[in-house]
Amino acid sequence: MGKVTPLKLAVLVSGGGSNLQAIIDACKASDYPAEIVLVFSNQLDAGGLDRGRTAGIRTEAISHKGYAGGREAYDTAVSALIEETGADLVVLAGYLRLVSTSFVQRWQGRLINIHPSLLPSFKGLHVHQAALDAGVKFTGCTVHYVVPEVDSGPIIAQAVVPVLPGDDAGTLAQRILKQEHRIYPQVIRWIAEGRVSTNDAGIVTIADATAPDFAQINPVPEPN
């Protein structure tokens, strides 16, 4: 069997890019079926751009502030840039900007995001404090397909994180972030291997998933 052509990824970031780094690290493995062809940011000084440059990946940034034509024109420019790279999958990794409906429609089924809660609970911003305020005993993170409605697309994978006594929004965020770094590269692998399908009801199925795969979705408790 010949070598499988890697899935080409465009990763969009707004900040430090720790999830981007997790994907970069995963791509270093010889058996990983994806490669990053573009790191893009709407923030000219985003730390994720430095991570991309260090890894030798093409990096681009366009500030959205005061962009002529507004959100639609901005997203059209971003989409054109992604298309230029030949990317197969657009990966939102801490991209702190709502994308337009036209952008979502252009990349429908090829646009994923990671959100730091167990969707559909705690959509939007400030989710860690919201989880604490609600008194939930477990929270986590969700990888999902992006649809026009915010944080509402088909759920691909989730990792569960306990809320511990004494947690604040910061400590809870860090514990969830560790799981984000685990499941995002895993989901990209599943998609690259053609194992992810969605039915008419928006329910995602992962074909031929093994026990190690599902340990990533519902990880065992971390040791003390």
N, C-alpha and C positions, 0 to 999 in steps of 0.2 A: 504494500500500500504506500502511495506517495505521501509526502508531507502535506498536512492540511494547511490551507491558507489561513493565517490568523485573522480573527475578527478585528477590524480597525475601529479604534475608539477615539472619540472626541470628548475630552473631559473638561467640564466647565466649572470654574471655581470663583469664589469671591474673596476668600481669606487665606489662611495658612496652608490649607491643602493636605491635612493629615490623611484623609481618605484617598486623595490622589496618590500620596506616597505609598499607601497600602497596595494600591493597584499597580503602581510602578514596581514595587518589590515583587508582587505576584508575577508580573510579566517577565521578570528575570529568569524564572524557571523554564527550562528547556521544553517542558511538556505543557506549558500554559498556552491556551489556544487563542490569545488575543494580544494586540499590541496597541500602544497609544500613538496616534498620529498627530494629535493636536491637544495642547493645553490652552484654554482660552479663559480670559477673565474680563469682567466688566469694571474691575478696579485695576488701575495702572500699577499700583504698588503691592498687589496681592502676593503674599508669600508663596502661594502655590506656583506662581510663574517661575520663581527661583528654583523650586523643586523640579519643574519641567526642564529648565535650562541645564541644571546639574545632570539630569538624566539624558541629555542630548536630544530632547524632544522639541519639536517645533512649538513655540509659544507665541501667542498673539493676545493683545489687549486693546479693547476699544471702550473708552469711558461712555457710560450711558447718560452722564450728566449733561443736560442741555443739547442732547443729540437732535439734529435737525430732523423733523418729521415725527418725533416721538417714539413710543414703544414699538409700533408696527414697523417703522422704517429701521429702527435699531435691530430688531429681531430678524428682519429681512437681510440685513448686512451680515449678522452673525451666521445665519443659515447659509448664506452664500459662501462664507469662509469655510464652514464645516464641509459643504459640498465639494469645495476645491480640494480638500484633503482626501476625499474618497471614503470618509468615515461611514461605517455600517451602523454604529450605535452611538447615541449621544448620552453621556453619563453626567448627570448633575451631582456634583460632589461639594456641597456647601456653596452652591450658587445662589446667593441671597438676593435674587431678583425674580419676580414673577414673570414667566414667559407668556407671550401673547397666544391667543387661540390659534392664530394662523401658524405660529411656530410649532405648537403642539400637533396641529393637523399635518403639517409638512413631515414631521418625524413620528407620526402615530405608529405605535408598536415598536419603535426603535429609540425610545426616549425613556430613561429610567432615573429615579431619584431615590435618595435615602433620607429618611425622616426619623428624628430621635424620639419616637414614641411607638406604642403598639397601636397603629391605626386600626379602626377609625377613631380611636380615642386621642384627644389632645392634638388636633390639627393646628396649623399655623405656627405662631411664634411663642417663645417663653414656655415651652412645653414641660421643661423639667420642674419649674416652679408650679405649674398647673397640676402636674402629677402629685407633687407634695401636698398642695392645697386640697386635692381631692382625697388624700389619704389612701391611695392605692398601695398595695403591698408588692406589686410587680409592675414594671414598665419595660421599656426596651427600645428596639429600633425596627424599622420596616423598610424594605426595598420594594418599590412599586413602580409600575408603569405610570407615566404622567398623562393625565387627561386635563381638559380645560378647567374642571373644578379642582380647586387646590386640595392636595393631599387626599385625593379620592380615587385614584386609579387602582387597577387590579393589583392585589398584593402578591408578590413573588416569594418573599421570605421574611421571617421575623426572628429576632433573637430576644430572649426574655432575660431581664435583669432585676434582681430583688431590690426593693427599697429598704435600706437598712436604718436602724435607729441612729439618729444623729446626722443623717444625710442632709445636706443643703443642695441647692441647685447645682453648685459647682462640682461637688463630689459625685453626685448622681450623673451629671453630664460626662464626667471622665470615665465612669464605669460603663456607661452606655457606649461611649466612643470606642472603647476596646472591642466591643462586639460589632460595631459598625465596620471596623477594620477587618474583621473576620468574614462577615457575610457578604460585603459588597464584592470583593474579588470572587467569592464562590458563586454568586449569582451571575456575574459576567461569564464565568466558566460555563455554567449551565446553558446560558444563552448561546455562547459560541459553539457549544457541542450540540445545539439543536434540541435540547431536552425540555425547553419551556414552551408550554402551549396554554392558550386561554380559550375557554368555551364562551358561548353566547351570553352566559350569565355573568361573565367577567371573573370566573374562578380560574386560577392558575394551577396547572398540574406540572410537576417535575417528573419526567420519565426516568426510570431506571435509577432512582436515587438510592444510595447505599447508606448504611448506618453512619459512617463518618460524615456524609453530607448532612444528614439530619441532626447530628450533634452540633452542627454549625447553626441550625435554625433554633434549636432549643438546647443551648449549651449547658453542660453540667455546672454546678456551682463552683466558683473559683475557690481555691484553697485559702485558708486564713493566713 
